[in-house]
């Protein structure tokens, strides 16, 4: 044993961010923040697929599973958020 902390051993998650997220009881907001940090480190669709294959079957209800699926575009159709931009006045 090397004495180094276990980071999950997933090539798609070299810093162990997703691994640690699955070990915690956290909400969707925290999962999105962790996912963004992971994605900024170079994660892409292939890596997301690999992480889902590794974690989702054992933890389908974990919020990170939903975030990873959303990262692949499996979250359903986009919803418009509020705001005045793009609205046209009808006179």
Secondary structure, DSSP 4 states (H G I P E B T S, - for coil): ---PPP----GGGTT-HHHHHHHS---HHHHHHHHHHHHHTT--HHHHHHHHHHHTTT-TTSHHHHHHHHHTTTT-S-----SSTT-----
